[in-house]
Amino acid sequence: MEENGKRIYLDHAATTGMSKRAVEAMLPFLTEEYGNPSSLHTVGQKAKEALEGAREELASLLGATAKELTFTSGGSEADNQALRTAAAWGKRKGKTHIISTAFEHHAVLHTLEQLGREGFEVTLLDVHENGLVTAEEVRAAIRPDTCLVSVMYANNEIGTIQPIAEIGKVCREAGVLFHTDAVQAAGHLPIDVQAQNIDLLCISAHKFHGPKGVGLLYCRKGIPLATLVEGGAQERGKRAGTENVAGVVAMAAALREAVDGMERNTVSVGRMRDRLIDGLGKIPHSALNGDRTSRLPGNVSFCFEGIEGESLLLLLDQKGICASSGSACTSGSLDPSHVLLAIGRPHEVAHGSLRLTLDAENTDEEVDEVLRWVPWAVEKLRGMSPVWKELEAGEKQFLL
Ligand SMILES: *Cc1c(COP(=O)(O)O)cnc(C)c1O
């Protein structure tokens, strides 16, 4: 599909390649140091030392203590375990009301749906047109029987950053647990579970140049963790299964590297993002999704009227540009993105979405290429679109 074999990867919100440092950190634990941390012999104890060293490192990067971290198979499992933990905590106290938002990741939304079937009452807050919720709205929704507020730190489709420190403060004052899905934030935005009053937090290594299939759940001391995977004493008996030592070690190296480079990357990546937003905004009947300023440094999300996002992706792919229409998890389904619907985009418009997610490995030359090919592709598709013809003929009203 790629012309000249070159590839412009702009789908870092879906996943990232491993950094050299993370690979180097990981390799010994795939080869010579392959011990099982539960084994009492020297080889096992070396693995255990590496695992616990990584736990200390990750804890210090999140403002947590090592005992508060549980390793999981990634963000989805961590989200599931976080919500189950808070639900069990609430149930014991006779509190079965949960507050979240309409634009959470499906790992959260689907777990909440399941909790709804198990007798919990779930309030999903509306998201404003700019893709933000406010701490005041969270405060207003809290009831005496509320056990949990779950609001993601940064959205994976439109990149908006929620005021989580303020929301955390509101929850702490009300005696309600606060969970945040920080999968898109980790490595890109500051995290301090103490300062931000976070009780439960999830991250996933493959979103910040670590390996796929490993993540963690931070659960504040004193909150009993619910168990999803039974069968062993690993992770203090709360998550059975031989630990992914190599993955955890690489996750720690990747997060350390991302946090060390955060300030520099925020500036350089943000500059490329802004060039893309300014350039693509010139396409007629287009609209930026999500707030212009309170957004991830690497996120560009647009809707273009009169086209199908999927066709746009295929055309761009022919030019070597790897993009997304929104979430990797819903691609392949014909439903428009629940995030775009949540910020009030009509169905017709939500179908014409494009998400470009940048990273420090992208370049200004790549941005130039994108600014050349996206307007070309949109025009080409509109030229073939019956809907566009109706719009131009005035038989249908433009929505953007
Ligand atoms: C990717 C992602 C997840 C899922 O993480 P996995 O490690 O792929 O299971 C959860 N939440 C958000 C916001 C994500 O972007």
The ligand as an SDF file (V2000), in Angstrom:
LIG
                    3D

 15 15  0  0  0  0  0  0  0  0999 V2000
   -5.7550    2.2020   24.7910 C   0  0  0  0  0  0  0  0  0  0  0  0
   -6.6740    2.6460   25.8680 C   0  0  0  0  0  0  0  0  0  0  0  0
   -7.1850    1.7260   26.8130 C   0  0  0  0  0  0  0  0  0  0  0  0
   -6.9190    0.2510   26.7150 C   0  0  0  0  0  0  0  0  0  0  0  0
   -5.6080   -0.0910   26.9980 O   0  0  0  0  0  0  0  0  0  0  0  0
   -5.0550   -1.5400   26.5480 P   0  0  0  0  0  0  0  0  0  0  0  0
   -3.7290   -1.6430   27.1850 O   0  0  0  0  0  0  0  0  0  0  0  0
   -4.9830   -1.5010   25.0620 O   0  0  0  0  0  0  0  0  0  0  0  0
   -6.0290   -2.5510   27.0600 O   0  0  0  0  0  0  0  0  0  0  0  0
   -7.9820    2.2060   27.8170 C   0  0  0  0  0  0  0  0  0  0  0  0
   -8.2690    3.5170   27.9240 N   0  0  0  0  0  0  0  0  0  0  0  0
   -7.8110    4.4240   27.0390 C   0  0  0  0  0  0  0  0  0  0  0  0
   -8.1510    5.8550   27.2200 C   0  0  0  0  0  0  0  0  0  0  0  0
   -7.0010    4.0170   25.9880 C   0  0  0  0  0  0  0  0  0  0  0  0
   -6.5630    4.9200   25.1070 O   0  0  0  0  0  0  0  0  0  0  0  0
  1  2  1  0
  2  3  1  0
  2 14  2  0
  3  4  1  0
  3 10  2  0
  4  5  1  0
  5  6  1  0
  6  7  2  0
  6  8  1  0
  6  9  1  0
 10 11  1  0
 11 12  2  0
 12 13  1  0
 12 14  1  0
 14 15  1  0
M  END
$$$$
